[in-house]
């Protein structure tokens, strides 16, 4: 785990590398916000939620050095964009040839796609 935390940035780049474990902890922190309803608003989350997420991730991922802005905010933006792409492939208008396998928990496609 220390190797992942220590090598969280690409060498020579100013971008943080997120892996599946980091993403799962971010989702866990976001679920905590929704469950305790402290930052829940009518159409999203209240201001200040990023501070809560940062503090929660500092407990879950110590020594990672994440900041609310830009690290957490940008990762959430990327995850949201990726979610919408997959959702549109499986449920939306662009479902031609795509589906979802609940046993394997992955997107599937016909061979000709």
BABA-966701 format. One record per residue: residue in one letter; chain; x, y, z of N, C-alpha, C in turn. Coordinates in steps of 0.02 Angstrom, whole numbers, plus 50000, padded with zeros to 5 digits. Example, Ala and Ser with C-alpha at 12.3 -4.5 7.8 and 13.67 -1.06 7.14 Angstrom:
2
+---+---+-------+-------+-------+-------+-------+-------+-------+-------+-------+
: r : c :   npx :   npy :   npz :  capx :  capy :  capz :   cpx :   cpy :   cpz :
+---+---+-------+-------+-------+-------+-------+-------+-------+-------+-------+
: A : A : 50660 : 49716 : 50390 : 50615 : 49775 : 50390 : 50660 : 49835 : 50390 :
: S : A : 50642 : 49888 : 50354 : 50684 : 49947 : 50357 : 50645 : 50002 : 50394 :
+---+---+-------+-------+-------+-------+-------+-------+-------+-------+-------+
This chain:
113
+---+---+-------+-------+-------+-------+-------+-------+-------+-------+-------+
: r : c :   npx :   npy :   npz :  capx :  capy :  capz :   cpx :   cpy :   cpz :
+---+---+-------+-------+-------+-------+-------+-------+-------+-------+-------+
: X : A : 50041 : 49941 : 50000 : 50000 : 50000 : 50000 : 50043 : 50062 : 50000 :
: X : A : 50098 : 50063 : 50036 : 50141 : 50121 : 50037 : 50169 : 50136 : 49969 :
: X : A : 50183 : 50085 : 49930 : 50210 : 50096 : 49863 : 50159 : 50133 : 49820 :
: X : A : 50095 : 50115 : 49827 : 50042 : 50149 : 49790 : 50036 : 50222 : 49811 :
: X : A : 50040 : 50233 : 49876 : 50034 : 50301 : 49901 : 50094 : 50343 : 49882 :
: X : A : 50153 : 50313 : 49886 : 50214 : 50350 : 49871 : 50219 : 50367 : 49797 :
: X : A : 50196 : 50322 : 49754 : 50203 : 50332 : 49682 : 50135 : 50351 : 49652 :
: X : A : 50102 : 50399 : 49683 : 50035 : 50418 : 49660 : 50036 : 50466 : 49601 :
: X : A : 50094 : 50491 : 49582 : 50098 : 50536 : 49525 : 50139 : 50505 : 49469 :
: X : A : 50121 : 50521 : 49408 : 50161 : 50500 : 49351 : 50228 : 50536 : 49354 :
: X : A : 50283 : 50501 : 49341 : 50348 : 50534 : 49341 : 50350 : 50588 : 49288 :
: X : A : 50373 : 50647 : 49307 : 50380 : 50701 : 49259 : 50316 : 50736 : 49240 :
: X : A : 50261 : 50717 : 49271 : 50196 : 50748 : 49255 : 50166 : 50775 : 49319 :
: X : A : 50123 : 50822 : 49311 : 50089 : 50851 : 49368 : 50018 : 50824 : 49375 :
: X : A : 50008 : 50762 : 49356 : 49942 : 50731 : 49361 : 49945 : 50674 : 49411 :
: X : A : 49893 : 50669 : 49451 : 49889 : 50615 : 49500 : 49859 : 50553 : 49468 :
: X : A : 49888 : 50496 : 49484 : 49862 : 50432 : 49460 : 49814 : 50404 : 49512 :
: X : A : 49755 : 50388 : 49490 : 49706 : 50356 : 49533 : 49700 : 50283 : 49511 :
: X : A : 49692 : 50238 : 49559 : 49682 : 50168 : 49542 : 49614 : 50146 : 49569 :
: X : A : 49597 : 50084 : 49558 : 49532 : 50058 : 49578 : 49521 : 50066 : 49653 :
: X : A : 49573 : 50053 : 49693 : 49567 : 50058 : 49766 : 49552 : 50130 : 49787 :
: X : A : 49587 : 50178 : 49757 : 49575 : 50249 : 49773 : 49504 : 50269 : 49753 :
: X : A : 49483 : 50246 : 49694 : 49415 : 50262 : 49671 : 49362 : 50233 : 49717 :
: X : A : 49373 : 50172 : 49741 : 49324 : 50141 : 49785 : 49319 : 50178 : 49851 :
: X : A : 49374 : 50204 : 49876 : 49373 : 50243 : 49938 : 49339 : 50311 : 49927 :
: X : A : 49348 : 50340 : 49868 : 49313 : 50403 : 49852 : 49238 : 50391 : 49850 :
: X : A : 49217 : 50338 : 49818 : 49146 : 50322 : 49815 : 49119 : 50308 : 49885 :
: X : A : 49158 : 50274 : 49926 : 49138 : 50261 : 49995 : 49127 : 50326 : 50033 :
: X : A : 49172 : 50374 : 50025 : 49165 : 50439 : 50058 : 49103 : 50476 : 50032 :
: X : A : 49090 : 50472 : 49968 : 49031 : 50505 : 49940 : 48966 : 50473 : 49964 :
: X : A : 48967 : 50407 : 49972 : 48908 : 50373 : 49999 : 48896 : 50393 : 50071 :
: X : A : 48949 : 50405 : 50109 : 48942 : 50429 : 50178 : 48906 : 50496 : 50180 :
: X : A : 48924 : 50540 : 50133 : 48891 : 50606 : 50130 : 48816 : 50597 : 50118 :
: X : A : 48799 : 50554 : 50071 : 48729 : 50544 : 50054 : 48692 : 50512 : 50113 :
: X : A : 48724 : 50464 : 50146 : 48691 : 50428 : 50201 : 48680 : 50471 : 50263 :
: X : A : 48727 : 50516 : 50279 : 48718 : 50558 : 50338 : 48678 : 50620 : 50322 :
: X : A : 48668 : 50634 : 50259 : 48627 : 50690 : 50234 : 48650 : 50758 : 50258 :
: X : A : 48711 : 50765 : 50281 : 48736 : 50829 : 50304 : 48746 : 50879 : 50247 :
: X : A : 48768 : 50854 : 50190 : 48783 : 50898 : 50133 : 48735 : 50888 : 50075 :
: X : A : 48682 : 50852 : 50087 : 48634 : 50837 : 50034 : 48591 : 50898 : 50020 :
: X : A : 48585 : 50916 : 49956 : 48543 : 50972 : 49935 : 48490 : 50946 : 49887 :
: X : A : 48445 : 50990 : 49865 : 48392 : 50969 : 49820 : 48418 : 50940 : 49755 :
: X : A : 48469 : 50972 : 49728 : 48493 : 50952 : 49662 : 48568 : 50942 : 49663 :
: X : A : 48593 : 50901 : 49709 : 48665 : 50890 : 49713 : 48689 : 50892 : 49785 :
: X : A : 48746 : 50923 : 49795 : 48775 : 50928 : 49862 : 48786 : 51000 : 49881 :
: X : A : 48784 : 51014 : 49946 : 48793 : 51082 : 49972 : 48867 : 51102 : 49967 :
: X : A : 48879 : 51167 : 49966 : 48949 : 51191 : 49968 : 48984 : 51165 : 50031 :
: X : A : 49047 : 51149 : 50024 : 49086 : 51123 : 50080 : 49092 : 51048 : 50081 :
: X : A : 49057 : 51014 : 50037 : 49059 : 50941 : 50037 : 49129 : 50915 : 50020 :
: X : A : 49166 : 50952 : 49979 : 49234 : 50930 : 49961 : 49280 : 50927 : 50021 :
: X : A : 49270 : 50972 : 50069 : 49310 : 50971 : 50130 : 49296 : 50908 : 50169 :
: X : A : 49232 : 50889 : 50174 : 49214 : 50827 : 50208 : 49245 : 50767 : 50174 :
: X : A : 49241 : 50765 : 50107 : 49269 : 50709 : 50069 : 49344 : 50706 : 50079 :
: X : A : 49377 : 50763 : 50078 : 49450 : 50765 : 50089 : 49468 : 50737 : 50157 :
: X : A : 49432 : 50758 : 50209 : 49446 : 50734 : 50277 : 49433 : 50659 : 50282 :
: X : A : 49380 : 50635 : 50251 : 49364 : 50563 : 50252 : 49419 : 50524 : 50215 :
: X : A : 49442 : 50549 : 50158 : 49494 : 50514 : 50121 : 49561 : 50516 : 50157 :
: X : A : 49574 : 50568 : 50196 : 49636 : 50570 : 50235 : 49637 : 50514 : 50287 :
: X : A : 49578 : 50495 : 50312 : 49574 : 50439 : 50358 : 49580 : 50373 : 50320 :
: X : A : 49544 : 50367 : 50264 : 49544 : 50305 : 50226 : 49608 : 50293 : 50187 :
: X : A : 49640 : 50347 : 50163 : 49701 : 50343 : 50123 : 49754 : 50389 : 50153 :
: X : A : 49782 : 50372 : 50211 : 49832 : 50417 : 50241 : 49895 : 50422 : 50198 :
: X : A : 49928 : 50478 : 50204 : 49992 : 50492 : 50169 : 49984 : 50497 : 50093 :
: X : A : 49924 : 50504 : 50068 : 49915 : 50510 : 49996 : 49920 : 50583 : 49973 :
: X : A : 49905 : 50629 : 50018 : 49913 : 50700 : 50002 : 49863 : 50727 : 49952 :
: X : A : 49800 : 50706 : 49958 : 49749 : 50730 : 49912 : 49723 : 50798 : 49936 :
: X : A : 49710 : 50842 : 49889 : 49678 : 50906 : 49903 : 49608 : 50904 : 49874 :
: X : A : 49563 : 50942 : 49906 : 49494 : 50945 : 49881 : 49493 : 50972 : 49810 :
: X : A : 49529 : 51026 : 49799 : 49538 : 51054 : 49732 : 49612 : 51053 : 49718 :
: X : A : 49635 : 51025 : 49667 : 49600 : 50999 : 49609 : 49590 : 50924 : 49611 :
: X : A : 49625 : 50886 : 49655 : 49626 : 50813 : 49650 : 49558 : 50781 : 49653 :
: X : A : 49522 : 50792 : 49708 : 49458 : 50758 : 49718 : 49406 : 50785 : 49669 :
: X : A : 49404 : 50850 : 49660 : 49355 : 50880 : 49616 : 49363 : 50855 : 49544 :
: X : A : 49425 : 50852 : 49519 : 49436 : 50829 : 49451 : 49422 : 50755 : 49443 :
: X : A : 49438 : 50715 : 49494 : 49425 : 50643 : 49489 : 49350 : 50630 : 49487 :
: X : A : 49312 : 50668 : 49527 : 49240 : 50660 : 49527 : 49212 : 50680 : 49459 :
: X : A : 49239 : 50731 : 49428 : 49217 : 50753 : 49362 : 49231 : 50698 : 49310 :
: X : A : 49290 : 50667 : 49314 : 49308 : 50613 : 49268 : 49262 : 50552 : 49279 :
: X : A : 49251 : 50534 : 49341 : 49208 : 50476 : 49356 : 49136 : 50489 : 49331 :
: X : A : 49112 : 50549 : 49339 : 49045 : 50566 : 49316 : 49040 : 50561 : 49240 :
: X : A : 49091 : 50586 : 49205 : 49092 : 50583 : 49132 : 49094 : 50510 : 49109 :
: X : A : 49137 : 50469 : 49140 : 49141 : 50398 : 49122 : 49076 : 50362 : 49136 :
: X : A : 49044 : 50378 : 49192 : 48980 : 50347 : 49209 : 48928 : 50362 : 49155 :
: X : A : 48924 : 50424 : 49133 : 48875 : 50443 : 49083 : 48888 : 50409 : 49016 :
: X : A : 48951 : 50399 : 48999 : 48967 : 50364 : 48937 : 48942 : 50292 : 48940 :
: X : A : 48958 : 50257 : 48994 : 48936 : 50187 : 49002 : 48860 : 50183 : 49007 :
: X : A : 48830 : 50228 : 49044 : 48757 : 50228 : 49051 : 48723 : 50237 : 48983 :
: X : A : 48749 : 50283 : 48943 : 48720 : 50294 : 48876 : 48728 : 50232 : 48831 :
: X : A : 48784 : 50196 : 48838 : 48794 : 50136 : 48799 : 48746 : 50081 : 48819 :
: X : A : 48732 : 50075 : 48883 : 48691 : 50019 : 48908 : 48617 : 50037 : 48911 :
: X : A : 48600 : 50098 : 48932 : 48530 : 50116 : 48943 : 48504 : 50170 : 48897 :
: X : A : 48547 : 50211 : 48871 : 48526 : 50270 : 48834 : 48511 : 50258 : 48761 :
: X : A : 48518 : 50311 : 48721 : 48501 : 50308 : 48650 : 48552 : 50267 : 48610 :
: X : A : 48613 : 50261 : 48634 : 48667 : 50228 : 48595 : 48676 : 50155 : 48615 :
: X : A : 48622 : 50119 : 48627 : 48627 : 50050 : 48651 : 48637 : 50000 : 48596 :
: X : A : 48641 : 50020 : 48535 : 48646 : 49975 : 48478 : 48705 : 49927 : 48486 :
: X : A : 48690 : 49865 : 48502 : 48741 : 49814 : 48507 : 48774 : 49808 : 48575 :
: X : A : 48756 : 49852 : 48622 : 48786 : 49850 : 48688 : 48737 : 49825 : 48740 :
: X : A : 48763 : 49796 : 48793 : 48722 : 49772 : 48848 : 48763 : 49769 : 48911 :
: X : A : 48734 : 49743 : 48964 : 48769 : 49737 : 49028 : 48761 : 49667 : 49054 :
: X : A : 48816 : 49634 : 49071 : 48816 : 49567 : 49099 : 48819 : 49573 : 49175 :
: X : A : 48764 : 49557 : 49209 : 48762 : 49565 : 49281 : 48806 : 49513 : 49317 :
: X : A : 48817 : 49455 : 49286 : 48860 : 49405 : 49317 : 48933 : 49427 : 49317 :
: X : A : 48955 : 49453 : 49261 : 49025 : 49475 : 49256 : 49033 : 49549 : 49275 :
: X : A : 48978 : 49583 : 49286 : 48976 : 49655 : 49301 : 49019 : 49696 : 49252 :
: X : A : 49002 : 49688 : 49188 : 49038 : 49726 : 49137 : 48994 : 49739 : 49077 :
: X : A : 49014 : 49787 : 49036 : 48979 : 49802 : 48974 : 48998 : 49749 : 48923 :
: X : A : 48948 : 49725 : 48885 : 48961 : 49676 : 48833 : 48939 : 49705 : 48766 :
: X : A : 48966 : 49678 : 48712 : 48948 : 49701 : 48645 : 48945 : 49642 : 48598 :
: X : A : 48904 : 49649 : 48547 : 48902 : 49598 : 48495 : 48968 : 49597 : 48458 :
: X : A : 48983 : 49541 : 48427 : 49048 : 49535 : 48392 : 49056 : 49585 : 48335 :
: X : A : 49002 : 49601 : 48301 : 49008 : 49648 : 48245 : 49016 : 49721 : 48267 :
: X : A : 49006 : 49734 : 48331 : 49016 : 49802 : 48356 : 49089 : 49809 : 48370 :
+---+---+-------+-------+-------+-------+-------+-------+-------+-------+-------+
